[in-house]
Amino acid sequence: MVSTETIVSMFVPIVFSFILFLGLILFFRKKTGIAVKPIIVGAIGFVVMTQVLEKTLHLAVVTAFPNYAQHPWAFGLYGGMAAGSFEELGRFLLFTWLLKKYHNYKGGISFGVGWGGIEAIVLMLTMIVPNILFAFMINAGTLEQTLAGQIPTDQLTAIKDTVLSNGVSYYLLACVERFFAAIIQIAFSLWVLIAVVKKKFVYVIYAILIHAAFDFPLVFVQTGHFTNLWVVELYVAIGGIIGIWMIKKARGLLPE
């Protein structure tokens, strides 16, 4: 059985993601000003680049290499480079083609808020809503009956074990992770905008490599080779702190 406390905690990061998006808009509206178009372009850009194009590539790769989880080093290298390439090149193209009038600090912040804010919402919905449904089916005793024939038995067992083992702290920590991840996305957005303004594409290459290096260790968590969530959250928090420094630094490198 999945406890009531755990089920309630599953809803917390979903609600938090919406509050985070709105909170970032209100915070930066007061601090730097907010431009609506970059927020919208950033949000749509994230969905297209990561949830459509990048996931299409992942589907092809996973289909070709079904045993990818047994090779976390190789998959980590691929996954990190794929994420870095799609996201940073996506930012570069959007700033270059659609946001020519927003090559300033406010435009970069707004774009980053849109990108990072919608990422929090999309990931929390796609990752946690299925767990909520699985939890209700487990408690009703209908999980195997409902999904039998649709999902292989070993995967069904893994899903059940995961939902039963993830406690309240797992879902509460997701809020912390999403906060720092949003900060990191704003920092990357400003970094790429600096590359556009200064006409130095090599900065985009640096962003891709840094993004890939940051994502690389997280693959070991996704493939089950590392399970200490506190270490993972500390790692993401350090990235977020560096992101805060980058956001402040970018103010002196971009037009106001």
C-alpha positions in Angstrom: 0.0 0.0 0.0 1.0 3.6 -0.7 0.4 5.7 2.4 -1.9 8.7 2.3 1.0 11.0 3.3 3.0 9.8 0.2 0.0 10.3 -2.1 -0.6 13.8 -0.8 3.1 14.6 -1.1 3.0 13.6 -4.8 0.8 16.6 -5.5 3.2 19.1 -3.8 5.8 19.3 -6.6 3.1 19.7 -9.2 1.5 22.6 -7.4 5.0 24.0 -6.6 6.0 24.0 -10.3 3.1 26.3 -11.2 3.9 28.5 -8.2 7.5 28.6 -9.2 6.8 29.7 -12.8 4.5 32.5 -11.5 6.9 33.4 -8.7 9.8 33.8 -11.1 7.8 36.1 -13.3 6.7 38.3 -10.4 10.2 38.3 -8.9 12.1 39.3 -12.0 9.2 41.7 -13.0 10.2 43.7 -9.9 14.0 43.2 -10.2 14.6 43.6 -13.9 11.3 43.9 -15.7 9.7 41.1 -17.8 9.0 40.9 -21.5 6.1 38.7 -22.5 7.2 37.5 -25.9 10.5 36.0 -24.7 8.7 34.1 -22.0 6.3 32.6 -24.5 9.1 31.8 -27.0 11.2 30.3 -24.3 8.3 28.1 -23.0 7.4 26.9 -26.5 11.1 26.5 -27.4 11.6 24.2 -24.5 8.6 22.0 -25.5 9.6 21.8 -29.1 13.4 21.2 -28.6 13.3 18.8 -25.7 9.8 17.2 -25.6 9.5 16.7 -29.4 12.8 16.8 -31.2 15.1 15.5 -28.4 12.7 12.8 -27.3 12.3 11.6 -30.9 16.1 11.1 -31.0 16.0 9.3 -27.6 13.2 7.0 -28.9 15.3 6.1 -31.9 18.4 5.5 -29.8 16.7 3.5 -27.1 15.0 1.3 -29.8 18.4 0.7 -31.4 20.1 0.1 -28.0 17.6 -1.5 -25.7 20.3 -2.4 -23.1 21.4 1.2 -22.7 20.9 1.1 -18.9 23.7 -1.5 -18.7 26.2 1.1 -20.1 25.7 4.2 -18.0 29.0 5.8 -19.0 28.2 5.6 -22.7 24.6 6.6 -22.2 25.6 9.4 -19.9 27.9 10.8 -22.6 25.2 10.5 -25.2 22.4 11.9 -23.0 24.5 14.9 -21.8 25.5 15.9 -25.3 22.0 15.4 -26.7 20.5 17.6 -23.9 23.2 20.2 -24.3 23.0 20.4 -28.0 19.2 20.5 -28.4 18.8 23.1 -25.6 21.7 25.4 -26.2 21.4 25.4 -30.0 17.7 25.9 -29.5 18.2 28.9 -27.4 20.7 30.3 -30.0 18.3 29.8 -32.9 15.4 31.4 -31.1 17.4 34.4 -29.9 18.8 34.8 -33.4 15.6 34.4 -35.4 12.6 35.3 -33.3 13.9 37.6 -30.5 16.1 40.1 -32.4 14.5 42.9 -30.5 15.2 41.4 -27.1 19.0 41.1 -27.0 19.2 42.7 -23.6 19.3 41.6 -20.0 15.6 41.7 -19.5 15.0 39.7 -22.7 17.5 37.1 -21.6 15.9 36.8 -18.1 12.4 36.6 -19.6 13.4 33.9 -22.0 15.1 31.9 -19.2 12.0 32.2 -17.0 9.8 30.9 -19.8 12.2 28.0 -20.6 12.9 27.0 -17.0 9.4 27.6 -15.7 7.7 25.5 -18.3 10.3 22.8 -17.8 9.3 22.5 -14.2 5.6 22.2 -15.0 6.1 19.7 -17.9 8.5 17.5 -16.0 6.5 17.4 -12.8 3.3 16.5 -14.7 4.9 13.8 -16.9 6.9 12.3 -14.1 4.6 12.4 -11.1 1.0 12.2 -12.6 1.7 8.5 -13.7 3.0 7.8 -10.2 -0.2 9.1 -8.7 -2.3 6.9 -11.0 -0.1 3.9 -10.2 -0.4 4.6 -6.5 -4.2 4.5 -6.6 -4.2 1.3 -8.7 -1.8 -0.3 -6.2 -4.0 0.6 -3.3 -7.0 -0.7 -5.2 -5.2 -3.9 -6.1 -5.8 -3.4 -9.8 -2.3 -2.5 -11.1 -1.4 -5.9 -12.5 -5.0 -6.4 -13.8 -5.1 -3.0 -15.5 -1.7 -3.0 -17.1 -1.2 -6.7 -17.8 -0.5 -7.3 -21.4 0.4 -3.6 -22.0 3.7 -3.6 -20.1 6.2 -6.4 -19.7 6.0 -8.2 -16.3 9.5 -7.1 -15.3 8.8 -3.5 -16.1 5.5 -3.7 -14.2 7.3 -5.1 -11.2 9.9 -2.3 -11.4 7.1 0.4 -11.6 5.4 -1.1 -8.5 8.6 -1.3 -6.5 9.5 2.3 -7.4 6.1 3.7 -6.4 6.2 1.8 -3.1 9.8 2.8 -2.3 9.5 6.5 -3.0 8.5 8.2 0.2 7.4 11.7 1.1 11.0 13.1 1.0 11.4 12.0 -2.6 8.6 14.2 -3.8 9.5 17.1 -1.5 13.1 17.1 -2.7 11.7 17.4 -6.3 10.6 20.9 -5.3 14.2 21.9 -4.3 15.6 20.3 -7.5 13.1 22.2 -9.7 13.9 25.5 -8.1 17.7 25.2 -8.7 17.1 23.7 -12.2 15.1 26.8 -13.1 17.9 29.1 -12.0 20.4 27.0 -14.1 18.1 27.4 -17.1 18.0 31.1 -16.7 21.8 31.2 -16.4 22.2 29.2 -19.6 19.8 31.4 -21.4 21.8 34.5 -20.5 25.0 32.8 -21.5 23.7 32.0 -24.9 22.4 35.5 -25.3 25.8 36.9 -24.5 27.2 34.6 -27.3 24.6 36.1 -29.7 25.2 39.8 -28.7 29.0 39.4 -28.8 28.8 37.3 -32.0 30.9 34.5 -30.4 29.5 31.2 -31.3 32.2 29.5 -29.3 30.3 30.5 -26.2 27.4 28.3 -27.4 29.9 25.4 -27.8 31.0 26.1 -24.2 27.4 26.1 -23.0 26.8 22.7 -24.8 29.8 21.2 -23.1 29.0 22.6 -19.7 25.4 21.5 -20.0 26.5 18.0 -21.0 29.0 17.8 -18.2 26.4 18.8 -15.7 23.8 16.3 -16.9 26.3 13.4 -17.3 26.3 12.2 -13.6 22.4 12.4 -13.5 22.2 9.5 -15.9 23.6 7.2 -13.2 20.5 8.0 -11.2 18.1 7.5 -14.1 19.6 4.1 -14.8 19.5 3.0 -11.2 23.3 2.9 -10.7 23.2 5.6 -8.0 20.3 6.1 -5.5 21.4 8.7 -2.9 19.0 11.5 -3.5 20.6 13.8 -1.0 23.9 13.8 -2.9 22.0 14.4 -6.2 20.1 17.4 -4.7 23.3 18.8 -3.3 24.9 18.5 -6.8 22.0 20.3 -8.4 22.0 23.0 -5.6 25.7 23.7 -6.3 24.8 24.1 -10.0 22.0 26.5 -8.9 24.4 28.6 -6.8 26.8 28.9 -9.7 23.8 29.8 -11.9 22.9 32.7 -9.5 26.4 34.0 -9.8 26.2 33.8 -13.6 22.8 35.7 -13.6 24.4 38.5 -11.6 27.5 38.5 -13.8 25.5 38.6 -17.0 24.0 41.9 -16.0 27.3 43.7 -16.7 27.8 41.9 -20.0 24.4 42.6 -21.7 22.6 45.9 -22.6 20.0 47.0 -20.0 
